[in-house]
Amino acid sequence: MASKVVDLRSDTVTKPSEAMRSAMAAADVDDDVLGSDPTAQRFEAEMAAIMGKEAAFFVPSGTMGNLISVLVHCDVRGSEAILGDNSHIHVYENGGISTIGGVHPRTVPNNPDGTMDIDKIVAAIRHPDLHYPTTRLICLENTHGNSGGKCLSVEYTDMVGEIAKSHGLKLHIDGARIFNASVALGVPVDRLVKAADSVSVCLSKGLGAPVGSVIVGSKAFIDKAKILRKTLGGGMRQVGVLCAAAHVAVRETVGKLADDHRKAKVLAGSVV
Amino acid sequence: MATNKVVDLRSDTVTKPSDAMRAAMAAAEVDDDVRSADPTARRFQEAMAAIMGKEAALFVPSGTMGNLVSVLAHCDVRGSEVILGDGSHIHLCENGGISTIGGVHPKTVRNNADGTMDIDRIVAAIRPPGGGLYYPTTRLICLENTHGNSGGKCLSVEYTDKVGEIAKSHGLKLHIDGARIFNASVALGVPVDRLVKAADSVSVCLSKGLGAPVGSVIVGSKAFIDKAKILRKTLGGGMRQVGVLCAAAHVAVRDTVGKLADDHRKAKALAEGLNKIEQFTVDSASVETNMVFMDIVDSRISSAKLCQVLGTHNVLANPRSPKSVRLVLHYQISDTDVQYAVTCFKKAVEELLKGSTEFEHLVDTTTKNSYGH
């Protein structure tokens, strides 16, 4: 008992289960850069179906998932993306959307519940002007990490989606912990992200896979995203070894998330 | 004989993980490497640094990221320029990322047939320090060893040292795209750490001829690797329990470097076998490592159609240009496979020259998979 470490720093510390390890060792693989790793293909098809989008693909990290998504939606020079001032993309991703992608961020204050006020989002949208970059994208984060893992409701998400659509913008959801949101809200995950053009979903956090995230979106979006992934250096060869573990994670751990929420409440209640 | 087996000569990237690698992946001791806590990654990186004779090493998901991180780390001031070969992988096959992603300007120098760039041309390409108003600032020279687009040619240690001296005397860094550096080391009979001694950084692929499923390693000074870590995270290459991949990569380095000489021997055998077919010509003397460039000298045969017909015989190859094919050997291609492949090339020629109508539907363009990996 004394030797066990109770690591509460993050859900990224989850180690691969026996089932994941076996799946990795037995994975049927091929060169995914040449487009032919069967395990990756199967996993990506399944994730697209689960998330209710046309296509999906595997990336080494959530940071790359968000970076690619922002860069694909904002692939014209002079773009701006609206996002929360306390969002993971803005605070913890090395400013990559700008330093690497040349995209300008326009932040809107995050409320304690993880949302941004709708009227403040609308006010942040640029109208055409000699002085302004062009707004192309709104990003939400669900669950919202810096607010304490708060869930954005499907009604709120749909409302932001309508704002985006009516202004000709795209909507990306940093859904690193989207399954936690889906479980806590009791909303199927595909319904929860219906309004989004793209979602980035982590497999390596609470779902427990050793590595990786998945981006989902339209086929046209994913086709563009594939090239960016290669450009950034995320094109991996026999990546089925990682997708095999990720597939086990989605299959076996989503059902355990409700328990994590219960344990979090217990922990919170016992701290006086 | 080799009926259902596919003989895949498209690249050495197609190598699949061995049983030893799979077992190592399943048993790997892991932790969160973004917090630098994965013991298997740490052990592997330390081993690679020692093997390459550098202070530190960093595992990355791909050679593209290895080169991108290296160029961006050396050229982290806006307005930088890098000198590299006009036939180099970084310049041709990495999506122009050093510019589109990194804001670094390339200055190309012609690659000779042996993979080198003339020393005087490299020196001429270095921007004069006083010309700041019009010029970017040269900060880096990149070499590639073995040189892919020249057919896997080796850069000698003498040449590498000379370019290193040029770099040093002009205050520049030297990066080696050493995706296949172990092939060069084995072919030249030069220990790999001696071969790259002049370089400030090297990117080494584990997923090509060495056979690991994923990844490359960058090696360099501790200060360089510290910068590289942040760049890797920024690009999205920070992986969590990455020891699962490092375990396989470690097995690859341990088990497969010793097999590379055999790949070179098989490449020569393939070259000689193909050279006997009158419709083809191969310069066997120019086969230094595991690559063979084969030219088609019959005007009736295109590389695209040839590769498509070969595919029907379960031999996979990619066109390099409308009249040439690139073939790459690796340890998962046996001597028997090599003989089978030569037989299939002969058959394919016969079938194509028969002028059979069943091939009329084949479109005479280079396939979308022609590339230079």
Interface residues (C-beta under 8 A of the other chain):
Chain A: R9 S10 T12 V13 T14 K15 P16 R21 S22 M24 A25 A26 V29 D30 D31 V33 L34 V59 P60 S61 T63 M64 G65 L67 I68 E93 N94 G95 G96 T99 I100 G101 S204 P210 V211 G212 I227 K230 T231 L232 G233 G234 G235 M236 R237 Q238 V239 G240 V241 L242 A245
Chain B: R10 S11 T13 V14 K16 P17 R22 A23 M25 A26 A27 V30 D31 D32 V34 R35 V60 P61 S62 T64 M65 G66 L68 V69 E94 N95 G96 G97 T100 I101 G102 S207 P213 V214 G215 I230 K233 T234 L235 G236 G237 G238 M239 R240 Q241 V242 G243 V244 L245 A248 N369 H373
